[in-house]
């Protein structure tokens, strides 16, 4: 069977990138379906090193938040799928896919949702084809588009998708952290990730 990928089968935010500026806004289709009641704008400023979020709910309730890059521990990239077409054997032919991008902060592992890319997915194979699945499956571009957004987000923020680095103390029991990117680092002249200046954390400096 063949899979034909078309953006028309995706329901996702509008994303643009200019230099060190990355932004994502709710699509015009989402605004139309909700009559403008729900919308979200995400602006990643690589020069100021902040993530700006503006969310509107039920027309009147607007919430804004600013997250500094140094507060971000990692980026969470999550996938979920819901079957929309199944055969009599219970095998899924088509799915509705969702790729969610969330910031995980250093403080209490708080999660800040950014964007979600929805779209039609193709779950069929030769077995489902024998059970009546179509020869050509239509699929959205949500996987490729979300991966592109996450890649650019990691590039601008300097944060990875992995879990926070372990906090390993030195011989005096001090934990060192880069003053620029806030990653736990060994006591060396420069941070191996961004080149910033490492320093012992103030609360542990006298242990």
CORURRA-V542209 format. One record per run of one state. SS is the DSSP state (helix for helix, strand for strand, loop for the rest). FROM is the first residue (numbers start at 1). TO is the last residue. If there is no record, write none. Layout:
ss:SS from:FROM to:TO
ss:SS from:FROM to:TO
This chain:
ss:loop from:1 to:1
ss:strand from:2 to:5
ss:loop from:6 to:6
ss:helix from:7 to:9
ss:strand from:10 to:11
ss:loop from:12 to:13
ss:strand from:14 to:18
ss:loop from:19 to:20
ss:strand from:21 to:25
ss:loop from:26 to:27
ss:helix from:28 to:33
ss:loop from:34 to:38
ss:strand from:39 to:45
ss:loop from:46 to:49
ss:strand from:50 to:57
ss:loop from:58 to:60
ss:strand from:61 to:68
ss:helix from:69 to:71
ss:strand from:72 to:86
ss:loop from:87 to:91
ss:strand from:92 to:105
ss:loop from:106 to:106
ss:helix from:107 to:109
ss:loop from:110 to:110
ss:strand from:111 to:122
ss:loop from:123 to:125
ss:helix from:126 to:130
ss:loop from:131 to:135
ss:strand from:136 to:139
ss:loop from:140 to:141
ss:helix from:142 to:157
ss:loop from:158 to:175
ss:strand from:176 to:178
ss:loop from:179 to:183
ss:strand from:184 to:184
ss:loop from:185 to:197
ss:strand from:198 to:200
ss:loop from:201 to:201
ss:helix from:202 to:204
ss:loop from:205 to:207
